[in-house]
Amino acid sequence: MDFRQHWTTLAGLIMSALLTVGFLSSGIPKLMDAEVPAIEFAIWGYPKWMQYFVGIAEVLGALAIWHRYTMRWGFLMLAVVV
């Protein structure tokens, strides 16, 4: 493995890890029906099921980006949610 390929792989892993941490820390409170996301969704006028839908999409997308075969779908799911 040459120098450039090594750093490209490492950068991809770091970015995937940061995205995973960010989306898991955002999705899990929505699934646990934490107070802040519940209030925010109510203020924005979204139904309660939308909070759970977004939380599930964030968690599944964050986990899907780690598997080679589901990576594209994971990034697509996260892009739609954002």
Buried (B, 14 or more C-beta within 10 A) or exposed (E): EEEEEEEEEEEEEEEBEEBBEEBBEBBBBBBEEEEEBBEEBEEEEEEEEEBBBBBBBBBBBBBBBBEEEBEEBBBEBBEEBE
